[in-house]
Amino acid sequence: MRPASHEFEKVPVYVGTPQGLAAQRVRQLADQLNGGVHKGVFFHGSPHHRNAALSFDDAPHPIYAPLLLEILQRANVKATFFCIGRNVRAYPYYICDIQAHGHEIGNHTFHHVRLTGLPLQTVKDELQQCNQILSAITGKAVKYFRPPGGRCSPETLAVAGSLGLTTAF
């Protein structure tokens, strides 16, 4: 078992070469200005629509999940919960509750590890394990992935894309 990171989530952190970083900044700016999903990555919604997307990372949590679900239900608001696979294994009934309330459920890796610098097979295993446990509970394929710590690289984005996941920041 890999140790979990307790580092706070941040804005996207691209890990790569200086040339790759420059290209990523241009891509991210263009994607934010245009909105929507581009090449399997989602940075920002359409600037032409006045909508907000609410998301929560590190779900499900035994204290916060029921409180969040209650608040969201009272406000008639839907959100996306990015789930850690080992938390899902420990608290599967919260996944059922999240789904029953009509919220989106996404992948946040199985062990909540920073994926950059890991062997590609380990990255793939982290994403697949989380997808498998979520799909077993919900009966649906997982669509979205958010990398822990916002850390991504061309390799992690490619692995997520190969699994049919849209990486969301």
Short mmCIF file of the C-alpha atoms (twelve columns), coordinates in Angstrom:
data_MODEL
# 
_entry.id   MODEL 
# 
loop_
_atom_site.group_PDB 
_atom_site.id 
_atom_site.type_symbol 
_atom_site.label_atom_id 
_atom_site.label_alt_id 
_atom_site.label_comp_id 
_atom_site.label_asym_id 
_atom_site.label_seq_id 
_atom_site.Cartn_x 
_atom_site.Cartn_y 
_atom_site.Cartn_z 
_atom_site.pdbx_PDB_model_num 
ATOM 1   C CA . MET A 1   0.000   0.000  0.000   1 
ATOM 2   C CA . ARG A 2   1.309   3.424  -0.945  1 
ATOM 3   C CA . PRO A 3   1.251   6.251  1.624   1 
ATOM 4   C CA . ALA A 4   -1.442  8.850  1.119   1 
ATOM 5   C CA . SER A 5   -0.491  12.450 0.623   1 
ATOM 6   C CA . HIS A 6   -1.826  14.945 3.124   1 
ATOM 7   C CA . GLU A 7   -0.825  17.915 0.965   1 
ATOM 8   C CA . PHE A 8   -3.706  20.299 0.240   1 
ATOM 9   C CA . GLU A 9   -5.241  20.231 -3.224  1 
ATOM 10  C CA . LYS A 10  -4.077  23.078 -5.450  1 
ATOM 11  C CA . VAL A 11  -4.657  24.510 -8.856  1 
ATOM 12  C CA . PRO A 12  -3.384  22.270 -11.648 1 
ATOM 13  C CA . VAL A 13  0.333   21.624 -11.379 1 
ATOM 14  C CA . TYR A 14  1.883   20.495 -14.639 1 
ATOM 15  C CA . VAL A 15  5.013   18.385 -14.360 1 
ATOM 16  C CA . GLY A 16  7.203   18.138 -17.436 1 
ATOM 17  C CA . THR A 17  9.854   19.789 -19.531 1 
ATOM 18  C CA . PRO A 18  10.117  23.596 -19.806 1 
ATOM 19  C CA . GLN A 19  8.857   23.363 -23.400 1 
ATOM 20  C CA . GLY A 20  6.015   21.124 -22.307 1 
ATOM 21  C CA . LEU A 21  5.157   23.532 -19.492 1 
ATOM 22  C CA . ALA A 22  4.984   26.458 -21.922 1 
ATOM 23  C CA . ALA A 23  2.752   24.460 -24.286 1 
ATOM 24  C CA . GLN A 24  0.564   23.372 -21.356 1 
ATOM 25  C CA . ARG A 25  0.096   26.988 -20.211 1 
ATOM 26  C CA . VAL A 26  -1.013  28.030 -23.688 1 
ATOM 27  C CA . ARG A 27  -3.361  25.038 -23.907 1 
ATOM 28  C CA . GLN A 28  -4.824  25.703 -20.459 1 
ATOM 29  C CA . LEU A 29  -5.423  29.378 -21.221 1 
ATOM 30  C CA . ALA A 30  -7.073  28.549 -24.547 1 
ATOM 31  C CA . ASP A 31  -9.217  25.847 -22.938 1 
ATOM 32  C CA . GLN A 32  -10.281 28.198 -20.141 1 
ATOM 33  C CA . LEU A 33  -11.221 30.910 -22.649 1 
ATOM 34  C CA . ASN A 34  -13.130 28.510 -24.907 1 
ATOM 35  C CA . GLY A 35  -14.580 26.297 -22.184 1 
ATOM 36  C CA . GLY A 36  -15.507 22.647 -22.410 1 
ATOM 37  C CA . VAL A 37  -13.585 19.426 -22.847 1 
ATOM 38  C CA . HIS A 38  -10.583 19.528 -25.168 1 
ATOM 39  C CA . LYS A 39  -8.410  16.468 -25.811 1 
ATOM 40  C CA . GLY A 40  -9.737  14.719 -22.714 1 
ATOM 41  C CA . VAL A 41  -9.125  17.630 -20.331 1 
ATOM 42  C CA . PHE A 42  -11.671 19.959 -18.738 1 
ATOM 43  C CA . PHE A 43  -10.372 23.186 -17.188 1 
ATOM 44  C CA . HIS A 44  -13.347 25.499 -17.443 1 
ATOM 45  C CA . GLY A 45  -16.966 25.577 -18.542 1 
ATOM 46  C CA . SER A 46  -18.239 27.680 -21.411 1 
ATOM 47  C CA . PRO A 47  -17.771 31.406 -20.841 1 
ATOM 48  C CA . HIS A 48  -21.041 31.892 -22.749 1 
ATOM 49  C CA . HIS A 49  -23.131 30.268 -20.012 1 
ATOM 50  C CA . ARG A 50  -23.567 31.551 -16.493 1 
ATOM 51  C CA . ASN A 51  -23.145 28.251 -14.682 1 
ATOM 52  C CA . ALA A 52  -20.940 27.115 -11.857 1 
ATOM 53  C CA . ALA A 53  -19.683 23.612 -11.203 1 
ATOM 54  C CA . LEU A 54  -19.348 22.515 -7.613  1 
ATOM 55  C CA . SER A 55  -17.021 19.640 -6.793  1 
ATOM 56  C CA . PHE A 56  -15.609 17.946 -3.729  1 
ATOM 57  C CA . ASP A 57  -12.416 15.934 -3.529  1 
ATOM 58  C CA . ASP A 58  -11.407 13.075 -1.226  1 
ATOM 59  C CA . ALA A 59  -14.923 11.632 -0.927  1 
ATOM 60  C CA . PRO A 60  -16.562 9.893  0.728   1 
ATOM 61  C CA . HIS A 61  -15.791 11.056 4.231   1 
ATOM 62  C CA . PRO A 62  -17.931 9.616  7.059   1 
ATOM 63  C CA . ILE A 63  -18.442 12.983 8.758   1 
ATOM 64  C CA . TYR A 64  -18.719 15.323 5.796   1 
ATOM 65  C CA . ALA A 65  -20.578 13.207 3.229   1 
ATOM 66  C CA . PRO A 66  -23.949 13.206 5.029   1 
ATOM 67  C CA . LEU A 67  -23.620 16.888 5.922   1 
ATOM 68  C CA . LEU A 68  -22.771 17.876 2.342   1 
ATOM 69  C CA . LEU A 69  -25.584 15.777 0.921   1 
ATOM 70  C CA . GLU A 70  -28.068 17.430 3.290   1 
ATOM 71  C CA . ILE A 71  -26.870 20.950 2.434   1 
ATOM 72  C CA . LEU A 72  -26.891 20.246 -1.308  1 
ATOM 73  C CA . GLN A 73  -30.380 18.732 -1.121  1 
ATOM 74  C CA . ARG A 74  -31.748 21.739 0.768   1 
ATOM 75  C CA . ALA A 75  -30.231 24.082 -1.818  1 
ATOM 76  C CA . ASN A 76  -31.365 21.880 -4.729  1 
ATOM 77  C CA . VAL A 77  -27.784 21.837 -6.029  1 
ATOM 78  C CA . LYS A 78  -25.914 19.017 -7.739  1 
ATOM 79  C CA . ALA A 79  -22.175 18.480 -7.434  1 
ATOM 80  C CA . THR A 80  -19.393 16.149 -8.501  1 
ATOM 81  C CA . PHE A 81  -17.724 14.054 -5.823  1 
ATOM 82  C CA . PHE A 82  -14.208 12.921 -6.704  1 
ATOM 83  C CA . CYS A 83  -13.768 9.733  -4.722  1 
ATOM 84  C CA . ILE A 84  -10.751 7.953  -3.310  1 
ATOM 85  C CA . GLY A 85  -11.106 4.223  -3.940  1 
ATOM 86  C CA . ARG A 86  -10.016 3.098  -0.482  1 
ATOM 87  C CA . ASN A 87  -12.602 5.464  1.065   1 
ATOM 88  C CA . VAL A 88  -15.213 4.002  -1.269  1 
ATOM 89  C CA . ARG A 89  -14.269 0.513  -0.088  1 
ATOM 90  C CA . ALA A 90  -14.638 1.618  3.544   1 
ATOM 91  C CA . TYR A 91  -17.912 3.551  3.065   1 
ATOM 92  C CA . PRO A 92  -19.741 2.156  0.027   1 
ATOM 93  C CA . TYR A 93  -23.155 3.207  1.339   1 
ATOM 94  C CA . TYR A 94  -22.182 6.877  0.929   1 
ATOM 95  C CA . ILE A 95  -21.556 6.253  -2.763  1 
ATOM 96  C CA . CYS A 96  -25.092 4.871  -2.987  1 
ATOM 97  C CA . ASP A 97  -26.382 8.007  -1.225  1 
ATOM 98  C CA . ILE A 98  -24.385 10.339 -3.477  1 
ATOM 99  C CA . GLN A 99  -25.726 8.575  -6.559  1 
ATOM 100 C CA . ALA A 100 -29.290 8.475  -5.210  1 
ATOM 101 C CA . HIS A 101 -29.213 12.256 -4.775  1 
ATOM 102 C CA . GLY A 102 -28.262 12.654 -8.458  1 
ATOM 103 C CA . HIS A 103 -24.663 13.787 -8.051  1 
ATOM 104 C CA . GLU A 104 -21.804 12.908 -10.401 1 
ATOM 105 C CA . ILE A 105 -19.158 10.531 -9.070  1 
ATOM 106 C CA . GLY A 106 -15.571 10.808 -10.284 1 
ATOM 107 C CA . ASN A 107 -12.208 9.106  -9.800  1 
ATOM 108 C CA . HIS A 108 -9.565  10.591 -7.458  1 
ATOM 109 C CA . THR A 109 -7.256  7.517  -7.536  1 
ATOM 110 C CA . PHE A 110 -7.452  4.523  -5.233  1 
ATOM 111 C CA . HIS A 111 -4.827  5.567  -2.668  1 
ATOM 112 C CA . HIS A 112 -4.787  9.380  -3.154  1 
ATOM 113 C CA . VAL A 113 -1.207  9.423  -4.396  1 
ATOM 114 C CA . ARG A 114 0.515   11.994 -6.550  1 
ATOM 115 C CA . LEU A 115 0.757   10.295 -9.925  1 
ATOM 116 C CA . THR A 116 3.528   12.286 -11.566 1 
ATOM 117 C CA . GLY A 117 6.797   10.420 -11.513 1 
ATOM 118 C CA . LEU A 118 5.175   7.045  -10.841 1 
ATOM 119 C CA . PRO A 119 5.574   4.176  -13.317 1 
ATOM 120 C CA . LEU A 120 2.808   4.286  -15.919 1 
ATOM 121 C CA . GLN A 121 1.538   0.870  -14.855 1 
ATOM 122 C CA . THR A 122 1.116   2.163  -11.287 1 
ATOM 123 C CA . VAL A 123 -0.815  5.182  -12.590 1 
ATOM 124 C CA . LYS A 124 -3.038  2.881  -14.634 1 
ATOM 125 C CA . ASP A 125 -3.576  0.557  -11.644 1 
ATOM 126 C CA . GLU A 126 -4.553  3.488  -9.399  1 
ATOM 127 C CA . LEU A 127 -7.152  4.696  -11.880 1 
ATOM 128 C CA . GLN A 128 -8.450  1.252  -12.798 1 
ATOM 129 C CA . GLN A 129 -8.846  0.143  -9.174  1 
ATOM 130 C CA . CYS A 130 -10.864 3.241  -8.370  1 
ATOM 131 C CA . ASN A 131 -12.961 2.892  -11.543 1 
ATOM 132 C CA . GLN A 132 -13.687 -0.755 -10.751 1 
ATOM 133 C CA . ILE A 133 -14.914 -0.189 -7.216  1 
ATOM 134 C CA . LEU A 134 -17.026 2.816  -8.226  1 
ATOM 135 C CA . SER A 135 -18.563 1.007  -11.193 1 
ATOM 136 C CA . ALA A 136 -19.304 -2.064 -9.077  1 
ATOM 137 C CA . ILE A 137 -21.343 0.091  -6.697  1 
ATOM 138 C CA . THR A 138 -22.995 2.498  -9.145  1 
ATOM 139 C CA . GLY A 139 -23.423 0.200  -12.137 1 
ATOM 140 C CA . LYS A 140 -22.079 3.017  -14.328 1 
ATOM 141 C CA . ALA A 141 -18.789 3.759  -16.023 1 
ATOM 142 C CA . VAL A 142 -16.780 6.545  -14.423 1 
ATOM 143 C CA . LYS A 143 -16.430 9.581  -16.701 1 
ATOM 144 C CA . TYR A 144 -14.245 12.034 -14.810 1 
ATOM 145 C CA . PHE A 145 -10.896 11.984 -13.064 1 
ATOM 146 C CA . ARG A 146 -9.217  14.624 -10.927 1 
ATOM 147 C CA . PRO A 147 -5.537  14.097 -10.122 1 
ATOM 148 C CA . PRO A 148 -4.664  14.432 -6.427  1 
ATOM 149 C CA . GLY A 149 -2.930  17.713 -5.738  1 
ATOM 150 C CA . GLY A 150 -3.835  18.870 -9.233  1 
ATOM 151 C CA . ARG A 151 -0.573  17.306 -10.407 1 
ATOM 152 C CA . CYS A 152 -0.516  16.076 -13.987 1 
ATOM 153 C CA . SER A 153 1.949   15.258 -16.706 1 
ATOM 154 C CA . PRO A 154 1.518   14.306 -20.332 1 
ATOM 155 C CA . GLU A 155 1.878   10.678 -19.248 1 
ATOM 156 C CA . THR A 156 -0.827  10.812 -16.555 1 
ATOM 157 C CA . LEU A 157 -3.191  12.617 -18.921 1 
ATOM 158 C CA . ALA A 158 -2.551  9.961  -21.570 1 
ATOM 159 C CA . VAL A 159 -3.222  7.105  -19.144 1 
ATOM 160 C CA . ALA A 160 -6.475  8.726  -17.979 1 
ATOM 161 C CA . GLY A 161 -7.527  9.269  -21.585 1 
ATOM 162 C CA . SER A 162 -6.725  5.669  -22.494 1 
ATOM 163 C CA . LEU A 163 -9.174  4.588  -19.785 1 
ATOM 164 C CA . GLY A 164 -11.905 6.817  -21.195 1 
ATOM 165 C CA . LEU A 165 -11.625 9.384  -18.397 1 
ATOM 166 C CA . THR A 166 -11.889 13.126 -18.847 1 
ATOM 167 C CA . THR A 167 -9.415  14.848 -16.542 1 
ATOM 168 C CA . ALA A 168 -11.198 17.679 -14.710 1 
ATOM 169 C CA . PHE A 169 -9.574  20.528 -12.837 1 
# 
